[in-house]
Amino acid sequence: MDGRIVLETASHRDVIAIGASAGGFHVLLELAARLPADLPAAVLIVLHIGSHASELPNLLSARGPNPAVHPYSGQPLRQGMIYVAPPDHHILLHDDAIQLSRGPREHHARPAIDPLFRSVAIARGSRAIGVVLSGRLDDGTAGAQAIKQCGGIVVVQDPDDAEQPSMPASVRDNVEVDHCVPRALLAETLIGLVGVPAGAPINVPAWIVREQRVSEGEADPMEDLNQIGKPSVFACPDCDGVLWEIVDSKPKRFRCHTGHAFSLRSLEHTQAINTNRALWSAIRALQERETLLTALVADNRQRRNDEEVARLDAQLREVSQQSARLHEMAVAE
């Protein structure tokens, strides 16, 4: 995956990559029920589930005629199949096969949407259709940009129709979207798009290739990052490394050399989680110190060591006040 890739001429659009998060589960079930058995395309799905067990393939298979699976790495891509990212794994498309990865989280998520979309853009170009459904923050926006720049089609659920409008709204606001539709028209829209002749061969922009290499841990990540970004003042909240700001990204995006990636919004969201966790850890440490100081005060009082009791009692009051202030801050987060 080096340099600029020229995609081969393709006959028709044959891959649908779908990203969904909060509020997207029922939309996926409805879509599976409405897609025809002879769908001339493969469907790849990322639903933000983290490492939690998922029955989504079974539920999708029960709703419609197209079998859905958690694929294995190296599984050949087949039309009429639905491939769902397994828990805690990114799902990628390499040539004509599925690849699974436990690579770095993007937007603090694994599976994440952007890695799938970029891989589909590289592998399929104008044959690709990217779909972003209901969800929070903006995973999927950078991936949708990659699909568009490689000649593919981008569809979003109408934010006004989405339970969580943030994700589709971000794509709509930052990408030249081809179709913005309510969930009721999603299947009809996709059926009308697949099987249609794809565009002419296209060069994959170098930034997409470089960013995907960093994401997958290939080649020299520092060299690739220096070509697509510049060091920022922020540290990666997942590994504490320096974050590079991706040049000319919209919305603003960041990536570290180990592969973690964030938009400005997902960076703030992750930092808030980490800050809250740090506050509660500090509260726990202070409460443990309160318990220890209380025991020391009691011990010295029993031994009539009044001077030590006064010193320890002052420390105890100070620690108690610190713990109370931090508790107020943590609860207010």
C-alpha positions as CSV (number, residue, x, y, z in Angstrom):
1,M,0.0,0.0,0.0
2,D,2.6,2.6,-1.1
3,G,2.5,5.7,-3.3
4,R,-0.6,6.4,-5.3
5,I,-2.8,3.5,-6.5
6,V,-4.7,3.4,-9.7
7,L,-7.8,1.3,-9.3
8,E,-8.8,-1.1,-12.1
9,T,-11.9,-0.4,-14.1
10,A,-14.9,-1.8,-12.4
11,S,-18.3,-2.9,-13.7
12,H,-20.7,-1.7,-11.0
13,R,-21.0,-0.6,-7.4
14,D,-20.7,-3.7,-5.4
15,V,-19.7,-2.8,-1.8
16,I,-21.9,-1.1,0.8
17,A,-20.0,0.0,3.9
18,I,-22.3,1.1,6.7
19,G,-21.3,2.9,10.0
20,A,-23.7,3.2,12.9
21,S,-23.6,4.0,16.6
22,A,-26.2,5.0,19.2
23,G,-29.6,4.9,17.6
24,G,-28.4,2.9,14.6
25,F,-29.3,-0.6,15.7
26,H,-33.0,-0.6,14.7
27,V,-32.2,1.1,11.5
28,L,-29.9,-1.8,10.6
29,L,-32.6,-4.3,11.4
30,E,-35.1,-2.5,9.2
31,L,-32.5,-2.3,6.4
32,A,-31.8,-6.0,6.5
33,A,-35.5,-6.8,6.3
34,R,-35.9,-4.6,3.1
35,L,-32.8,-5.6,1.1
36,P,-33.5,-8.2,-1.6
37,A,-32.1,-11.7,-1.6
38,D,-30.4,-11.1,-5.0
39,L,-28.6,-7.9,-3.8
40,P,-25.6,-7.6,-6.2
41,A,-23.3,-6.2,-3.5
42,A,-21.6,-7.2,-0.3
43,V,-22.5,-5.2,2.9
44,L,-19.9,-4.5,5.6
45,I,-21.2,-3.0,8.9
46,V,-19.5,-1.3,11.8
47,L,-21.7,-0.7,14.8
48,H,-20.0,0.8,17.8
49,I,-20.1,-2.0,20.3
50,G,-16.6,-2.0,21.8
51,S,-15.7,-5.3,23.3
52,H,-19.2,-6.3,24.3
53,A,-20.7,-9.6,22.9
54,S,-22.9,-9.1,19.9
55,E,-25.8,-11.1,18.4
56,L,-26.2,-8.6,15.6
57,P,-25.4,-11.1,12.8
58,N,-28.1,-13.5,14.0
59,L,-30.6,-10.7,14.4
60,L,-29.9,-9.4,10.9
61,S,-30.1,-12.9,9.4
62,A,-33.4,-13.5,11.1
63,R,-34.8,-10.2,9.7
64,G,-34.0,-10.6,6.0
65,P,-32.9,-13.0,3.2
66,N,-29.2,-12.1,3.2
67,P,-27.0,-14.1,5.6
68,A,-25.0,-12.0,8.1
69,V,-21.9,-13.2,9.9
70,H,-19.0,-12.1,12.0
71,P,-16.3,-12.8,9.4
72,Y,-12.9,-14.4,9.9
73,S,-9.7,-12.6,8.7
74,G,-9.1,-13.6,5.1
75,Q,-12.7,-14.5,4.3
76,P,-13.5,-13.8,0.6
77,L,-16.0,-11.1,-0.1
78,R,-19.3,-12.4,-1.6
79,Q,-22.3,-10.5,-2.9
80,G,-25.5,-10.9,-1.0
81,M,-23.6,-11.4,2.3
82,I,-23.6,-9.1,5.3
83,Y,-20.3,-8.9,7.2
84,V,-20.5,-7.4,10.7
85,A,-17.4,-6.2,12.6
86,P,-16.8,-8.5,15.5
87,P,-16.5,-7.1,19.1
88,D,-13.2,-5.2,19.7
89,H,-12.1,-5.7,16.0
90,H,-11.8,-3.3,13.2
91,I,-13.2,-4.7,9.9
92,L,-11.2,-3.8,6.7
93,L,-11.4,-4.7,3.1
94,H,-8.1,-5.7,1.4
95,D,-8.5,-6.5,-2.3
96,D,-11.3,-9.1,-2.3
97,A,-11.0,-10.3,1.2
98,I,-12.0,-9.3,4.7
99,Q,-9.3,-8.5,7.2
100,L,-9.9,-8.1,10.9
101,S,-7.6,-6.0,13.1
102,R,-7.2,-5.2,16.8
103,G,-5.3,-2.1,15.8
104,P,-5.5,1.2,17.5
105,R,-8.8,2.7,18.4
106,E,-10.1,5.6,16.3
107,H,-12.4,8.1,18.0
108,H,-11.8,5.9,21.1
109,A,-13.7,3.1,19.3
110,R,-12.9,-0.4,18.1
111,P,-14.5,-1.3,15.8
112,A,-14.5,2.2,14.2
113,I,-16.1,3.4,11.0
114,D,-13.2,5.4,9.5
115,P,-10.8,2.5,9.1
116,L,-13.4,0.5,7.2
117,F,-14.4,3.4,5.0
118,R,-10.8,4.2,4.1
119,S,-10.0,0.5,3.3
120,V,-13.1,0.3,1.1
121,A,-12.2,3.5,-0.7
122,I,-8.7,2.1,-1.5
123,A,-9.9,-1.3,-2.5
124,R,-13.1,-0.4,-4.4
125,G,-12.9,3.3,-5.4
126,S,-16.0,4.2,-7.5
127,R,-17.5,0.9,-6.7
128,A,-17.9,1.8,-3.1
129,I,-21.0,3.2,-1.3
130,G,-20.5,4.6,2.2
131,V,-23.5,4.9,4.5
132,V,-23.5,6.8,7.9
133,L,-26.4,6.3,10.2
134,S,-27.5,7.6,13.6
135,G,-24.7,8.1,16.2
136,R,-22.9,10.6,18.4
137,L,-19.8,12.7,17.6
138,D,-18.3,12.3,14.1
139,D,-16.7,8.9,13.4
140,G,-17.4,8.2,9.7
141,T,-16.8,11.7,8.4
142,A,-13.1,11.3,7.4
143,G,-13.9,7.9,6.0
144,A,-16.8,9.3,3.9
145,Q,-14.4,12.0,2.6
146,A,-12.0,9.2,1.5
147,I,-14.8,7.3,-0.3
148,K,-15.8,10.5,-2.1
149,Q,-12.3,11.4,-3.1
150,C,-11.9,7.9,-4.6
151,G,-15.0,8.3,-6.7
152,G,-17.5,6.5,-4.5
153,I,-21.0,7.4,-3.3
154,V,-21.9,8.7,0.2
155,V,-25.4,8.3,1.8
156,V,-26.4,9.5,5.2
157,Q,-29.5,9.1,7.3
158,D,-31.3,12.4,7.5
159,P,-30.1,13.9,10.8
160,D,-33.7,15.1,11.5
161,D,-34.8,11.4,11.2
162,A,-31.9,10.0,13.4
163,E,-32.2,9.2,17.1
164,Q,-28.7,10.7,17.5
165,P,-28.1,13.2,14.6
166,S,-24.5,14.1,15.3
167,M,-22.7,11.5,13.1
168,P,-24.8,11.9,10.0
169,A,-24.9,15.7,10.5
170,S,-21.1,15.8,10.6
171,V,-20.9,14.0,7.3
172,R,-23.6,16.1,5.7
173,D,-21.8,19.3,6.8
174,N,-18.3,18.3,5.7
175,V,-18.7,16.0,2.7
176,E,-20.5,16.4,-0.6
177,V,-23.2,13.9,0.2
178,D,-25.0,12.2,-2.6
179,H,-28.2,11.2,-0.8
180,C,-29.6,12.3,2.6
181,V,-32.6,10.1,3.3
182,P,-34.8,9.1,6.2
183,R,-34.6,5.5,7.4
184,A,-37.8,4.6,5.6
185,L,-36.1,5.3,2.2
186,L,-32.6,3.9,3.0
187,A,-33.1,0.4,1.5
188,E,-34.8,1.8,-1.6
189,T,-32.0,4.3,-2.1
190,L,-29.3,1.6,-1.8
191,I,-31.1,-0.8,-4.1
192,G,-31.1,1.9,-6.7
193,L,-27.4,2.5,-6.3
194,V,-26.0,-1.0,-6.4
195,G,-25.5,-2.6,-9.8
196,V,-25.2,0.8,-11.4
197,P,-22.1,1.2,-13.5
198,A,-19.2,2.7,-11.5
199,G,-17.2,5.7,-12.5
200,A,-13.9,5.7,-14.4
201,P,-10.6,4.5,-12.8
202,I,-9.2,7.0,-10.3
203,N,-6.0,7.7,-8.4
204,V,-6.3,7.1,-4.7
205,P,-5.0,10.3,-3.0
206,A,-1.7,9.7,-1.2
207,W,-3.0,11.1,2.1
208,I,-5.6,8.3,2.2
209,V,-3.0,5.6,1.6
210,R,-0.6,7.1,4.2
211,E,-3.3,7.5,6.9
212,Q,-4.4,3.9,6.4
213,R,-0.8,2.7,6.7
214,V,-0.5,4.5,10.0
215,S,-3.8,3.1,11.1
216,E,-2.7,-0.5,10.2
217,G,0.8,-0.1,11.6
218,E,2.5,-0.5,8.2
219,A,5.7,1.2,6.7
220,D,7.2,4.1,8.7
221,P,4.4,5.8,10.7
222,M,6.6,8.9,11.5
223,E,7.4,9.5,7.9
224,D,3.7,9.1,6.9
225,L,2.5,11.4,9.7
226,N,5.0,14.0,8.7
227,Q,3.7,13.9,5.2
228,I,0.0,14.4,6.2
229,G,0.2,16.4,9.4
230,K,2.2,18.4,11.9
231,P,2.9,17.9,15.6
232,S,0.3,19.5,17.8
233,V,0.3,20.6,21.4
234,F,-2.0,17.8,22.4
235,A,-1.1,14.4,23.8
236,C,-2.9,11.2,22.8
237,P,-5.4,10.3,25.6
238,D,-5.0,6.6,24.7
239,C,-1.2,6.3,24.8
240,D,0.2,9.7,25.9
241,G,2.1,10.1,22.7
242,V,2.2,13.3,20.6
243,L,-0.7,13.9,18.4
244,W,-0.2,15.1,14.8
245,E,-2.8,17.5,13.4
246,I,-3.9,16.3,10.0
247,V,-3.3,19.1,7.6
248,D,-6.4,20.7,6.0
249,S,-8.7,18.3,7.7
250,K,-12.3,19.2,8.2
251,P,-13.4,18.8,10.8
252,K,-10.0,19.1,12.5
253,R,-8.4,15.7,13.1
254,F,-5.4,14.3,15.0
255,R,-3.4,11.0,14.9
256,C,-0.5,9.7,16.9
257,H,2.3,7.5,15.6
258,T,0.9,4.4,17.2
259,G,-2.3,4.9,15.2
260,H,-4.9,6.3,17.5
261,A,-7.0,8.9,15.8
262,F,-9.5,11.6,17.0
263,S,-11.5,14.5,15.7
264,L,-11.5,17.6,17.8
265,R,-14.8,16.5,19.3
266,S,-13.9,12.9,20.0
267,L,-10.6,14.1,21.5
268,E,-12.5,16.3,23.9
269,H,-14.9,13.5,24.7
270,T,-12.0,11.1,25.4
271,Q,-10.1,13.6,27.5
272,A,-13.3,14.2,29.6
273,I,-13.6,10.5,30.3
274,N,-9.9,10.3,31.3
275,T,-10.1,13.4,33.4
276,N,-13.2,12.1,35.3
277,R,-11.4,8.7,35.8
278,A,-8.4,10.6,37.2
279,L,-10.6,12.6,39.5
280,W,-12.2,9.5,41.0
281,S,-8.7,7.9,41.4
282,A,-7.5,11.0,43.3
283,I,-10.7,10.9,45.5
284,R,-10.0,7.2,46.3
285,A,-6.4,8.0,47.2
286,L,-7.5,10.9,49.5
287,Q,-10.2,8.8,51.2
288,E,-7.7,6.0,51.9
289,R,-5.4,8.7,53.4
290,E,-8.3,10.0,55.5
291,T,-8.8,6.5,56.9
292,L,-5.1,6.1,57.7
293,L,-4.8,9.5,59.3
294,T,-7.9,8.8,61.4
295,A,-6.3,5.6,62.7
296,L,-3.1,7.4,63.5
297,V,-5.0,10.2,65.4
298,A,-6.8,7.5,67.4
299,D,-3.5,5.7,68.1
300,N,-1.7,8.8,69.3
301,R,-4.6,10.0,71.3
302,Q,-4.7,6.6,73.1
303,R,-1.0,7.1,73.9
304,R,-1.7,10.7,75.0
305,N,0.7,12.2,72.4
306,D,-1.1,15.5,72.2
307,E,1.4,17.3,70.0
308,E,1.3,14.5,67.4
309,V,-2.5,14.3,67.6
310,A,-2.8,18.1,66.8
311,R,-0.4,17.7,63.8
312,L,-2.2,14.7,62.4
313,D,-5.6,16.2,63.1
314,A,-4.7,19.3,61.0
315,Q,-3.6,17.0,58.1
316,L,-6.8,15.0,58.4
317,R,-8.9,18.2,58.1
318,E,-7.0,19.4,55.1
319,V,-7.2,16.0,53.3
320,S,-11.0,15.8,54.1
321,Q,-11.5,19.3,52.5
322,Q,-9.5,18.3,49.4
323,S,-11.5,15.1,49.0
324,A,-14.8,17.0,49.3
325,R,-13.7,19.6,46.7
326,L,-12.6,16.9,44.3
327,H,-15.9,15.0,44.8
328,E,-17.8,18.1,43.9
329,M,-15.8,18.5,40.7
330,A,-16.2,14.8,39.8
331,V,-20.0,14.9,40.3
332,A,-20.3,18.1,38.3
333,E,-18.5,16.6,35.3
